[in-house]
Amino acid sequence: MNKKLLCAALLGGLSILQVAQAQEFDDRWYLTGAVGMNMQDNDRGTRNAPFGAIGVGKMVNPNWSFDVELNYQNPRSNANQNLWWSQYGISFDARRHFVTPGRAWNPYMLMGLGFQRAEEEFDPSNPLLPARFTRNGAPSQRKDGHLAGKLGVGLQGDVGRVAIRTELAYRIDGDNGSVGAFLNDNPPRDDGADWFGDVLASVGVVIPLGPEPMAPVPPAPVVTCADKDDDGDGVNNCDDKCPGSQAGQAIGPDGCPVPVTLDLKGVNFDFDKSTLRPDAIAILDEAVQILQRYPAMRFEVAGHTDLCGSDAYNQSLSERRARAVYDYLTGHGVDASRMAGPNGYGESRPLEQTPQTLPECKNERNRRTELNVQNQ
Protein backbone atom coordinates (compact mmCIF):
# COMPACT_ATOMS: atom_id res chain seq x y z
CA MET A 1 0.00 0.00 0.00
CA ASN A 2 1.29 3.50 -0.89
CA LYS A 3 0.87 5.95 2.06
CA LYS A 4 1.31 9.70 2.34
CA LEU A 5 2.08 10.35 6.03
CA LEU A 6 1.01 13.80 7.14
CA CYS A 7 3.81 14.50 9.63
CA ALA A 8 3.00 18.20 9.64
CA ALA A 9 -0.10 17.50 11.73
CA LEU A 10 2.04 15.83 14.38
CA LEU A 11 4.69 18.53 14.43
CA GLY A 12 2.21 21.39 14.21
CA GLY A 13 0.79 20.58 17.60
CA LEU A 14 4.19 21.07 19.19
CA SER A 15 4.21 24.76 18.28
CA ILE A 16 1.11 25.36 20.41
CA LEU A 17 3.10 25.09 23.63
CA GLN A 18 5.77 27.59 24.56
CA VAL A 19 6.08 26.60 28.18
CA ALA A 20 4.51 23.37 29.46
CA GLN A 21 4.64 21.64 32.75
CA ALA A 22 5.65 18.03 33.23
CA GLN A 23 2.71 15.64 33.44
CA GLU A 24 1.84 14.47 36.91
CA PHE A 25 -0.48 11.70 38.02
CA ASP A 26 -4.01 13.07 38.17
CA ASP A 27 -6.77 10.49 38.65
CA ARG A 28 -9.66 12.76 37.66
CA TRP A 29 -11.88 11.80 34.74
CA TYR A 30 -11.29 13.94 31.67
CA LEU A 31 -12.90 14.81 28.34
CA THR A 32 -10.96 14.56 25.08
CA GLY A 33 -11.39 16.15 21.69
CA ALA A 34 -9.23 15.81 18.59
CA VAL A 35 -9.13 16.87 14.96
CA GLY A 36 -6.84 15.61 12.27
CA MET A 37 -6.41 13.99 8.89
CA ASN A 38 -7.48 10.44 8.00
CA MET A 39 -5.19 9.22 5.22
CA GLN A 40 -7.30 6.51 3.62
CA ASP A 41 -5.97 3.19 2.45
CA ASN A 42 -5.35 3.49 -1.30
CA ASP A 43 -7.05 0.14 -1.89
CA ARG A 44 -10.38 1.48 -0.59
CA GLY A 45 -10.78 3.82 -3.55
CA THR A 46 -11.50 6.90 -1.37
CA ARG A 47 -9.80 10.21 -0.83
CA ASN A 48 -8.10 11.44 2.35
CA ALA A 49 -10.47 13.26 4.66
CA PRO A 50 -10.42 15.28 7.88
CA PHE A 51 -11.81 13.54 10.94
CA GLY A 52 -12.91 14.46 14.44
CA ALA A 53 -13.07 12.53 17.69
CA ILE A 54 -14.48 13.06 21.18
CA GLY A 55 -14.09 10.86 24.21
CA VAL A 56 -13.75 10.41 27.94
CA GLY A 57 -10.87 8.90 29.88
CA LYS A 58 -8.93 8.58 33.09
CA MET A 59 -5.37 8.07 34.28
CA VAL A 60 -5.42 4.77 36.15
CA ASN A 61 -1.87 5.18 37.49
CA PRO A 62 1.08 7.52 36.82
CA ASN A 63 1.90 5.77 33.53
CA TRP A 64 -1.33 4.36 32.09
CA SER A 65 -4.50 6.02 30.85
CA PHE A 66 -7.69 4.50 29.40
CA ASP A 67 -10.00 6.32 26.97
CA VAL A 68 -13.28 5.59 25.20
CA GLU A 69 -13.47 7.58 21.97
CA LEU A 70 -16.01 8.21 19.19
CA ASN A 71 -14.71 9.14 15.73
CA TYR A 72 -16.21 10.36 12.47
CA GLN A 73 -14.86 10.95 8.94
CA ASN A 74 -16.53 11.57 5.60
CA PRO A 75 -14.21 10.59 2.74
CA ARG A 76 -15.17 10.85 -0.94
CA SER A 77 -15.18 8.08 -3.49
CA ASN A 78 -12.62 8.33 -6.27
CA ALA A 79 -15.14 6.88 -8.73
CA ASN A 80 -17.90 9.41 -8.02
CA GLN A 81 -17.46 12.19 -5.43
CA ASN A 82 -21.19 12.92 -5.44
CA LEU A 83 -21.91 9.59 -3.78
CA TRP A 84 -22.15 9.45 0.01
CA TRP A 85 -19.32 7.75 1.86
CA SER A 86 -18.85 7.96 5.67
CA GLN A 87 -17.10 6.14 8.51
CA TYR A 88 -17.76 6.36 12.23
CA GLY A 89 -17.00 4.19 15.20
CA ILE A 90 -15.92 3.70 18.79
CA SER A 91 -12.55 2.64 20.16
CA PHE A 92 -11.24 1.63 23.57
CA ASP A 93 -7.70 2.96 23.84
CA ALA A 94 -4.94 2.33 26.35
CA ARG A 95 -1.93 4.66 26.45
CA ARG A 96 1.40 3.94 28.10
CA HIS A 97 2.90 7.29 29.14
CA PHE A 98 6.65 7.64 29.65
CA VAL A 99 6.72 10.46 32.17
CA THR A 100 9.90 12.19 33.34
CA PRO A 101 9.52 14.87 36.06
CA GLY A 102 10.44 18.33 34.80
CA ARG A 103 10.04 17.45 31.11
CA ALA A 104 7.61 19.61 29.14
CA TRP A 105 6.43 16.89 26.74
CA ASN A 106 6.14 13.19 27.52
CA PRO A 107 5.82 10.49 24.85
CA TYR A 108 3.32 7.65 24.94
CA MET A 109 2.37 4.50 23.05
CA LEU A 110 -1.21 3.80 21.97
CA MET A 111 -3.07 0.49 21.69
CA GLY A 112 -6.76 0.32 20.89
CA LEU A 113 -9.58 -1.97 19.86
CA GLY A 114 -12.99 -0.90 18.63
CA PHE A 115 -15.82 -1.09 16.14
CA GLN A 116 -16.06 0.85 12.85
CA ARG A 117 -19.13 1.26 10.62
CA ALA A 118 -19.06 2.21 6.93
CA GLU A 119 -21.92 3.70 4.92
CA GLU A 120 -21.15 3.63 1.19
CA GLU A 121 -23.31 4.62 -1.76
CA PHE A 122 -22.59 3.12 -5.18
CA ASP A 123 -24.07 3.20 -8.68
CA PRO A 124 -25.50 -0.27 -9.48
CA SER A 125 -25.49 0.51 -13.20
CA ASN A 126 -21.69 0.54 -13.25
CA PRO A 127 -20.77 -2.15 -15.81
CA LEU A 128 -17.67 -3.12 -13.78
CA LEU A 129 -19.74 -4.36 -10.86
CA PRO A 130 -20.48 -8.06 -10.59
CA ALA A 131 -24.04 -9.30 -10.48
CA ARG A 132 -24.26 -9.31 -6.69
CA PHE A 133 -23.93 -5.48 -6.66
CA THR A 134 -26.31 -4.81 -9.60
CA ARG A 135 -29.56 -3.04 -8.82
CA ASN A 136 -32.03 -1.06 -10.87
CA GLY A 137 -32.86 2.58 -10.29
CA ALA A 138 -31.21 5.04 -7.87
CA PRO A 139 -27.79 4.51 -6.25
CA SER A 140 -27.71 1.77 -3.68
CA GLN A 141 -26.10 1.92 -0.25
CA ARG A 142 -23.95 -0.53 1.68
CA LYS A 143 -23.92 -0.38 5.48
CA ASP A 144 -21.53 -2.62 7.31
CA GLY A 145 -19.89 -2.84 10.75
CA HIS A 146 -16.60 -4.51 11.62
CA LEU A 147 -13.81 -4.70 14.20
CA ALA A 148 -10.90 -2.29 14.10
CA GLY A 149 -7.55 -2.19 15.86
CA LYS A 150 -5.25 0.76 16.42
CA LEU A 151 -1.54 1.26 17.19
CA GLY A 152 0.23 4.58 17.51
CA VAL A 153 2.56 6.98 19.27
CA GLY A 154 2.11 10.48 20.58
CA LEU A 155 3.28 13.31 22.81
CA GLN A 156 1.35 14.94 25.65
CA GLY A 157 2.09 18.14 27.55
CA ASP A 158 0.18 20.27 30.05
CA VAL A 159 -0.91 23.83 29.26
CA GLY A 160 -2.25 25.15 32.52
CA ARG A 161 -5.45 23.32 33.38
CA VAL A 162 -5.64 21.30 30.12
CA ALA A 163 -3.23 19.07 28.22
CA ILE A 164 -2.42 18.86 24.52
CA ARG A 165 -1.93 15.61 22.62
CA THR A 166 -0.30 15.16 19.22
CA GLU A 167 -0.74 11.66 17.84
CA LEU A 168 0.07 9.48 14.85
CA ALA A 169 -1.77 6.14 14.64
CA TYR A 170 -2.38 3.26 12.25
CA ARG A 171 -5.91 1.84 12.24
CA ILE A 172 -6.60 -1.64 10.86
CA ASP A 173 -10.18 -1.70 9.58
CA GLY A 174 -11.64 -5.19 9.10
CA ASP A 175 -14.00 -4.13 6.29
CA ASN A 176 -14.25 -6.95 3.72
CA GLY A 177 -17.27 -5.77 1.68
CA SER A 178 -16.22 -2.43 0.21
CA VAL A 179 -17.64 -1.68 -3.23
CA GLY A 180 -15.04 1.02 -3.76
CA ALA A 181 -12.25 -1.46 -3.16
CA PHE A 182 -13.67 -3.75 -5.84
CA LEU A 183 -13.82 -0.91 -8.36
CA ASN A 184 -10.33 0.29 -7.38
CA ASP A 185 -8.78 -2.97 -8.61
CA ASN A 186 -7.49 -2.70 -12.13
CA PRO A 187 -8.80 -4.85 -13.59
CA PRO A 188 -11.57 -5.30 -10.95
CA ARG A 189 -11.36 -8.48 -8.93
CA ASP A 190 -14.34 -10.40 -7.73
CA ASP A 191 -13.07 -10.61 -4.15
CA GLY A 192 -12.33 -6.89 -3.47
CA ALA A 193 -10.30 -6.42 -0.21
CA ASP A 194 -10.37 -8.15 3.18
CA TRP A 195 -9.15 -5.22 5.35
CA PHE A 196 -7.77 -1.68 5.15
CA GLY A 197 -5.06 0.28 6.91
CA ASP A 198 -5.66 4.00 7.53
CA VAL A 199 -3.19 6.52 8.99
CA LEU A 200 -4.58 9.02 11.52
CA ALA A 201 -2.63 12.20 12.37
CA SER A 202 -4.28 14.43 14.96
CA VAL A 203 -3.95 17.16 17.55
CA GLY A 204 -6.21 16.94 20.59
CA VAL A 205 -7.00 18.44 23.97
CA VAL A 206 -7.50 16.76 27.35
CA ILE A 207 -9.80 18.60 29.79
CA PRO A 208 -9.86 17.31 33.40
CA LEU A 209 -13.23 17.27 35.16
CA GLY A 210 -13.72 18.63 38.64
CA PRO A 211 -11.38 20.53 40.97
CA GLU A 212 -7.68 19.81 41.00
CA PRO A 213 -6.89 17.09 43.56
CA MET A 214 -5.34 18.29 46.78
CA ALA A 215 -2.30 16.74 48.37
CA PRO A 216 -3.32 14.25 51.08
CA VAL A 217 -3.33 15.76 54.56
CA PRO A 218 -1.52 13.54 57.06
CA PRO A 219 -3.55 12.66 60.15
CA ALA A 220 -2.98 14.84 63.16
CA PRO A 221 -0.48 13.29 65.56
CA VAL A 222 -1.90 11.84 68.77
CA VAL A 223 -0.93 14.18 71.59
CA THR A 224 -0.49 12.66 75.06
CA CYS A 225 0.56 14.08 78.40
CA ALA A 226 4.13 13.14 77.49
CA ASP A 227 4.00 15.74 74.70
CA LYS A 228 2.69 18.58 76.88
CA ASP A 229 4.38 20.89 79.38
CA ASP A 230 1.64 23.29 80.45
CA ASP A 231 3.70 25.18 83.03
CA GLY A 232 6.80 25.35 80.82
CA ASP A 233 9.17 24.00 83.44
CA GLY A 234 10.79 21.45 81.12
CA VAL A 235 9.04 18.43 82.71
CA ASN A 236 6.20 16.83 80.71
CA ASN A 237 2.73 16.64 82.22
CA CYS A 238 2.96 12.86 82.76
CA ASP A 239 6.00 13.22 85.06
CA ASP A 240 5.16 16.63 86.56
CA LYS A 241 4.01 16.09 90.16
CA CYS A 242 3.90 19.84 90.83
CA PRO A 243 2.01 21.55 87.97
CA GLY A 244 1.92 25.31 87.99
CA SER A 245 5.62 26.03 88.47
CA GLN A 246 6.58 29.69 88.42
CA ALA A 247 9.17 31.23 86.12
CA GLY A 248 12.62 31.33 87.65
CA GLN A 249 12.09 28.39 89.96
CA ALA A 250 14.63 25.62 90.13
CA ILE A 251 12.78 22.44 89.15
CA GLY A 252 13.69 18.82 89.84
CA PRO A 253 13.01 15.84 87.54
CA ASP A 254 9.57 15.38 89.13
CA GLY A 255 8.54 18.96 88.26
CA CYS A 256 8.68 20.17 91.84
CA PRO A 257 10.81 23.09 93.08
CA VAL A 258 14.10 22.12 94.68
CA PRO A 259 16.08 24.23 97.14
CA VAL A 260 19.05 25.91 95.56
CA THR A 261 21.95 27.35 97.43
CA LEU A 262 24.77 29.21 95.78
CA ASP A 263 27.61 28.36 98.11
CA LEU A 264 30.19 31.09 97.59
CA LYS A 265 33.06 28.69 98.10
CA GLY A 266 36.15 30.66 98.87
CA VAL A 267 34.26 33.59 100.37
CA ASN A 268 35.42 32.72 103.82
CA PHE A 269 36.55 34.92 106.64
CA ASP A 270 39.45 35.05 109.00
CA PHE A 271 38.82 33.91 112.54
CA ASP A 272 36.60 36.38 114.40
CA LYS A 273 36.57 38.73 111.34
CA SER A 274 33.82 40.03 108.98
CA THR A 275 36.13 41.74 106.50
CA LEU A 276 36.23 40.41 102.93
CA ARG A 277 39.59 38.94 102.07
CA PRO A 278 41.23 39.63 98.64
CA ASP A 279 40.64 36.06 97.50
CA ALA A 280 36.91 36.45 98.26
CA ILE A 281 36.65 39.58 96.08
CA ALA A 282 37.46 37.61 92.88
CA ILE A 283 34.78 35.01 93.72
CA LEU A 284 32.16 37.68 94.40
CA ASP A 285 32.93 39.33 91.06
CA GLU A 286 32.09 36.04 89.31
CA ALA A 287 28.90 35.78 91.37
CA VAL A 288 27.88 39.29 90.23
CA GLN A 289 28.23 38.25 86.57
CA ILE A 290 26.07 35.16 87.14
CA LEU A 291 23.37 37.09 88.97
CA GLN A 292 23.23 39.71 86.21
CA ARG A 293 22.58 36.95 83.61
CA TYR A 294 19.54 35.79 85.61
CA PRO A 295 17.74 39.01 86.60
CA ALA A 296 14.58 37.12 87.70
CA MET A 297 16.43 35.20 90.40
CA ARG A 298 15.76 36.30 93.97
CA PHE A 299 17.89 35.12 96.84
CA GLU A 300 18.78 35.48 100.51
CA VAL A 301 22.22 36.60 101.68
CA ALA A 302 23.05 34.38 104.66
CA GLY A 303 26.10 34.51 106.91
CA HIS A 304 27.51 31.72 109.13
CA THR A 305 30.24 31.22 111.75
CA ASP A 306 32.27 28.38 113.13
CA LEU A 307 31.49 26.78 116.51
CA CYS A 308 33.89 28.86 118.58
CA GLY A 309 32.42 31.44 120.96
CA SER A 310 29.00 32.07 122.42
CA ASP A 311 25.80 31.80 120.45
CA ALA A 312 25.01 35.50 120.86
CA TYR A 313 28.43 36.60 119.70
CA ASN A 314 28.40 34.26 116.71
CA GLN A 315 24.93 35.49 115.73
CA SER A 316 26.18 39.08 115.60
CA LEU A 317 29.34 38.04 113.75
CA SER A 318 27.35 36.10 111.09
CA GLU A 319 25.13 39.13 110.49
CA ARG A 320 28.16 41.34 109.93
CA ARG A 321 29.59 38.82 107.47
CA ALA A 322 26.28 38.65 105.56
CA ARG A 323 26.19 42.46 105.51
CA ALA A 324 29.70 42.60 104.02
CA VAL A 325 28.63 40.39 101.08
CA TYR A 326 25.30 42.19 100.70
CA ASP A 327 27.00 45.59 100.50
CA TYR A 328 29.50 44.30 97.96
CA LEU A 329 26.78 42.90 95.68
CA THR A 330 24.63 46.04 95.80
CA GLY A 331 27.69 48.16 95.22
CA HIS A 332 28.46 46.22 92.04
CA GLY A 333 25.11 46.45 90.26
CA VAL A 334 22.92 43.78 91.90
CA ASP A 335 19.51 45.29 92.70
CA ALA A 336 18.79 45.21 96.43
CA SER A 337 15.13 44.35 95.68
CA ARG A 338 16.27 40.91 94.55
CA MET A 339 17.93 40.14 97.89
CA ALA A 340 16.46 39.11 101.21
CA GLY A 341 18.50 39.87 104.31
CA PRO A 342 21.28 40.12 105.02
CA ASN A 343 20.53 37.40 107.55
CA GLY A 344 22.88 35.79 110.03
CA TYR A 345 22.51 32.24 111.31
CA GLY A 346 25.43 32.18 113.68
CA GLU A 347 26.75 28.69 114.34
CA SER A 348 23.33 27.02 113.88
CA ARG A 349 23.99 25.61 110.39
CA PRO A 350 27.52 24.23 110.32
CA LEU A 351 28.75 22.32 107.29
CA GLU A 352 31.00 20.25 109.52
CA GLN A 353 30.53 19.40 113.18
CA THR A 354 33.63 20.18 115.29
CA PRO A 355 34.33 20.42 119.03
CA GLN A 356 33.63 23.80 120.64
CA THR A 357 37.12 23.93 122.12
CA LEU A 358 40.14 25.61 120.59
CA PRO A 359 41.71 25.05 118.16
CA GLU A 360 39.37 22.40 116.73
CA CYS A 361 36.39 24.77 116.56
CA LYS A 362 38.24 27.04 114.10
CA ASN A 363 36.80 25.33 110.95
CA GLU A 364 37.11 27.74 108.00
CA ARG A 365 34.38 25.97 105.99
CA ASN A 366 31.81 26.92 108.59
CA ARG A 367 32.89 30.62 108.43
CA ARG A 368 31.06 31.29 105.15
CA THR A 369 28.39 33.26 103.28
CA GLU A 370 25.68 31.66 101.07
CA LEU A 371 23.11 32.90 98.55
CA ASN A 372 19.87 30.96 99.04
CA VAL A 373 17.52 31.12 96.02
CA GLN A 374 14.05 32.28 97.08
CA ASN A 375 11.75 31.99 94.01
CA GLN A 376 11.23 28.23 94.00
C-alpha positions in Angstrom: 0.0 0.0 0.0 1.3 3.5 -0.9 0.9 5.9 2.1 1.3 9.7 2.3 2.1 10.3 6.0 1.0 13.8 7.1 3.8 14.5 9.6 3.0 18.2 9.6 -0.1 17.5 11.7 2.0 15.8 14.4 4.7 18.5 14.4 2.2 21.4 14.2 0.8 20.6 17.6 4.2 21.1 19.2 4.2 24.8 18.3 1.1 25.4 20.4 3.1 25.1 23.6 5.8 27.6 24.6 6.1 26.6 28.2 4.5 23.4 29.5 4.6 21.6 32.7 5.7 18.0 33.2 2.7 15.6 33.4 1.8 14.5 36.9 -0.5 11.7 38.0 -4.0 13.1 38.2 -6.8 10.5 38.7 -9.7 12.8 37.7 -11.9 11.8 34.7 -11.3 13.9 31.7 -12.9 14.8 28.3 -11.0 14.6 25.1 -11.4 16.2 21.7 -9.2 15.8 18.6 -9.1 16.9 15.0 -6.8 15.6 12.3 -6.4 14.0 8.9 -7.5 10.4 8.0 -5.2 9.2 5.2 -7.3 6.5 3.6 -6.0 3.2 2.4 -5.4 3.5 -1.3 -7.0 0.1 -1.9 -10.4 1.5 -0.6 -10.8 3.8 -3.5 -11.5 6.9 -1.4 -9.8 10.2 -0.8 -8.1 11.4 2.3 -10.5 13.3 4.7 -10.4 15.3 7.9 -11.8 13.5 10.9 -12.9 14.5 14.4 -13.1 12.5 17.7 -14.5 13.1 21.2 -14.1 10.9 24.2 -13.8 10.4 27.9 -10.9 8.9 29.9 -8.9 8.6 33.1 -5.4 8.1 34.3 -5.4 4.8 36.1 -1.9 5.2 37.5 1.1 7.5 36.8 1.9 5.8 33.5 -1.3 4.4 32.1 -4.5 6.0 30.8 -7.7 4.5 29.4 -10.0 6.3 27.0 -13.3 5.6 25.2 -13.5 7.6 22.0 -16.0 8.2 19.2 -14.7 9.1 15.7 -16.2 10.4 12.5 -14.9 10.9 8.9 -16.5 11.6 5.6 -14.2 10.6 2.7 -15.2 10.8 -0.9 -15.2 8.1 -3.5 -12.6 8.3 -6.3 -15.1 6.9 -8.7 -17.9 9.4 -8.0 -17.5 12.2 -5.4 -21.2 12.9 -5.4 -21.9 9.6 -3.8 -22.2 9.5 0.0 -19.3 7.7 1.9 -18.8 8.0 5.7 -17.1 6.1 8.5 -17.8 6.4 12.2 -17.0 4.2 15.2 -15.9 3.7 18.8 -12.6 2.6 20.2 -11.2 1.6 23.6 -7.7 3.0 23.8 -4.9 2.3 26.3 -1.9 4.7 26.4 1.4 3.9 28.1 2.9 7.3 29.1 6.6 7.6 29.6 6.7 10.5 32.2 9.9 12.2 33.3 9.5 14.9 36.1 10.4 18.3 34.8 10.0 17.4 31.1 7.6 19.6 29.1 6.4 16.9 26.7 6.1 13.2 27.5 5.8 10.5 24.9 3.3 7.6 24.9 2.4 4.5 23.0 -1.2 3.8 22.0 -3.1 0.5 21.7 -6.8 0.3 20.9 -9.6 -2.0 19.9 -13.0 -0.9 18.6 -15.8 -1.1 16.1 -16.1 0.8 12.9 -19.1 1.3 10.6 -19.1 2.2 6.9 -21.9 3.7 4.9 -21.1 3.6 1.2 -23.3 4.6 -1.8 -22.6 3.1 -5.2 -24.1 3.2 -8.7 -25.5 -0.3 -9.5 -25.5 0.5 -13.2 -21.7 0.5 -13.3 -20.8 -2.2 -15.8 -17.7 -3.1 -13.8 -19.7 -4.4 -10.9 -20.5 -8.1 -10.6 -24.0 -9.3 -10.5 -24.3 -9.3 -6.7 -23.9 -5.5 -6.7 -26.3 -4.8 -9.6 -29.6 -3.0 -8.8 -32.0 -1.1 -10.9 -32.9 2.6 -10.3 -31.2 5.0 -7.9 -27.8 4.5 -6.2 -27.7 1.8 -3.7 -26.1 1.9 -0.3 -24.0 -0.5 1.7 -23.9 -0.4 5.5 -21.5 -2.6 7.3 -19.9 -2.8 10.7 -16.6 -4.5 11.6 -13.8 -4.7 14.2 -10.9 -2.3 14.1 -7.5 -2.2 15.9 -5.3 0.8 16.4 -1.5 1.3 17.2 0.2 4.6 17.5 2.6 7.0 19.3 2.1 10.5 20.6 3.3 13.3 22.8 1.3 14.9 25.6 2.1 18.1 27.5 0.2 20.3 30.1 -0.9 23.8 29.3 -2.2 25.2 32.5 -5.5 23.3 33.4 -5.6 21.3 30.1 -3.2 19.1 28.2 -2.4 18.9 24.5 -1.9 15.6 22.6 -0.3 15.2 19.2 -0.7 11.7 17.8 0.1 9.5 14.9 -1.8 6.1 14.6 -2.4 3.3 12.2 -5.9 1.8 12.2 -6.6 -1.6 10.9 -10.2 -1.7 9.6 -11.6 -5.2 9.1 -14.0 -4.1 6.3 -14.3 -7.0 3.7 -17.3 -5.8 1.7 -16.2 -2.4 0.2 -17.6 -1.7 -3.2 -15.0 1.0 -3.8 -12.2 -1.5 -3.2 -13.7 -3.7 -5.8 -13.8 -0.9 -8.4 -10.3 0.3 -7.4 -8.8 -3.0 -8.6 -7.5 -2.7 -12.1 -8.8 -4.8 -13.6 -11.6 -5.3 -11.0 -11.4 -8.5 -8.9 -14.3 -10.4 -7.7 -13.1 -10.6 -4.2 -12.3 -6.9 -3.5 -10.3 -6.4 -0.2 -10.4 -8.1 3.2 -9.1 -5.2 5.4 -7.8 -1.7 5.2 -5.1 0.3 6.9 -5.7 4.0 7.5 -3.2 6.5 9.0 -4.6 9.0 11.5 -2.6 12.2 12.4 -4.3 14.4 15.0 -3.9 17.2 17.6 -6.2 16.9 20.6 -7.0 18.4 24.0 -7.5 16.8 27.4 -9.8 18.6 29.8 -9.9 17.3 33.4 -13.2 17.3 35.2 -13.7 18.6 38.6 -11.4 20.5 41.0 -7.7 19.8 41.0 -6.9 17.1 43.6 -5.3 18.3 46.8 -2.3 16.7 48.4 -3.3 14.3 51.1 -3.3 15.8 54.6 -1.5 13.5 57.1 -3.6 12.7 60.1 -3.0 14.8 63.2 -0.5 13.3 65.6 -1.9 11.8 68.8 -0.9 14.2 71.6 -0.5 12.7 75.1 0.6 14.1 78.4 4.1 13.1 77.5 4.0 15.7 74.7 2.7 18.6 76.9 4.4 20.9 79.4 1.6 23.3 80.4 3.7 25.2 83.0 6.8 25.3 80.8 9.2 24.0 83.4 10.8 21.4 81.1 9.0 18.4 82.7 6.2 16.8 80.7 2.7 16.6 82.2 3.0 12.9 82.8 6.0 13.2 85.1 5.2 16.6 86.6 4.0 16.1 90.2 3.9 19.8 90.8 2.0 21.5 88.0 1.9 25.3 88.0 5.6 26.0 88.5 6.6 29.7 88.4 9.2 31.2 86.1 12.6 31.3 87.6 12.1 28.4 90.0 14.6 25.6 90.1 12.8 22.4 89.1 13.7 18.8 89.8 13.0 15.8 87.5 9.6 15.4 89.1 8.5 19.0 88.3 8.7 20.2 91.8 10.8 23.1 93.1 14.1 22.1 94.7 16.1 24.2 97.1 19.1 25.9 95.6 21.9 27.4 97.4 24.8 29.2 95.8 27.6 28.4 98.1 30.2 31.1 97.6 33.1 28.7 98.1 36.2 30.7 98.9 34.3 33.6 100.4 35.4 32.7 103.8 36.5 34.9 106.6 39.5 35.0 109.0 38.8 33.9 112.5 36.6 36.4 114.4 36.6 38.7 111.3 33.8 40.0 109.0 36.1 41.7 106.5 36.2 40.4 102.9 39.6 38.9 102.1 41.2 39.6 98.6 40.6 36.1 97.5 36.9 36.5 98.3 36.7 39.6 96.1 37.5 37.6 92.9 34.8 35.0 93.7 32.2 37.7 94.4 32.9 39.3 91.1 32.1 36.0 89.3 28.9 35.8 91.4 27.9 39.3 90.2 28.2 38.3 86.6 26.1 35.2 87.1 23.4 37.1 89.0 23.2 39.7 86.2 22.6 36.9 83.6 19.5 35.8 85.6 17.7 39.0 86.6 14.6 37.1 87.7 16.4 35.2 90.4 15.8 36.3 94.0 17.9 35.1 96.8 18.8 35.5 100.5 22.2 36.6 101.7 23.1 34.4 104.7 26.1 34.5 106.9 27.5 31.7 109.1 30.2 31.2 111.7 32.3 28.4 113.1 31.5 26.8 116.5 33.9 28.9 118.6 32.4 31.4 121.0 29.0 32.1 122.4 25.8 31.8 120.5 25.0 35.5 120.9 28.4 36.6 119.7 28.4 34.3 116.7 24.9 35.5 115.7 26.2 39.1 115.6 29.3 38.0 113.7 27.4 36.1 111.1 25.1 39.1 110.5 28.2 41.3 109.9 29.6 38.8 107.5 26.3 38.6 105.6 26.2 42.5 105.5 29.7 42.6 104.0 28.6 40.4 101.1 25.3 42.2 100.7 27.0 45.6 100.5 29.5 44.3 98.0 26.8 42.9 95.7 24.6 46.0 95.8 27.7 48.2 95.2 28.5 46.2 92.0 25.1 46.5 90.3 22.9 43.8 91.9 19.5 45.3 92.7 18.8 45.2 96.4 15.1 44.4 95.7 16.3 40.9 94.6 17.9 40.1 97.9 16.5 39.1 101.2 18.5 39.9 104.3 21.3 40.1 105.0 20.5 37.4 107.5 22.9 35.8 110.0 22.5 32.2 111.3 25.4 32.2 113.7 26.8 28.7 114.3 23.3 27.0 113.9 24.0 25.6 110.4 27.5 24.2 110.3 28.8 22.3 107.3 31.0 20.2 109.5 30.5 19.4 113.2 33.6 20.2 115.3 34.3 20.4 119.0 33.6 23.8 120.6 37.1 23.9 122.1 40.1 25.6 120.6 41.7 25.0 118.2 39.4 22.4 116.7 36.4 24.8 116.6 38.2 27.0 114.1 36.8 25.3 111.0 37.1 27.7 108.0 34.4 26.0 106.0 31.8 26.9 108.6 32.9 30.6 108.4 31.1 31.3 105.1 28.4 33.3 103.3 25.7 31.7 101.1 23.1 32.9 98.6 19.9 31.0 99.0 17.5 31.1 96.0 14.0 32.3 97.1 11.8 32.0 94.0 11.2 28.2 94.0 
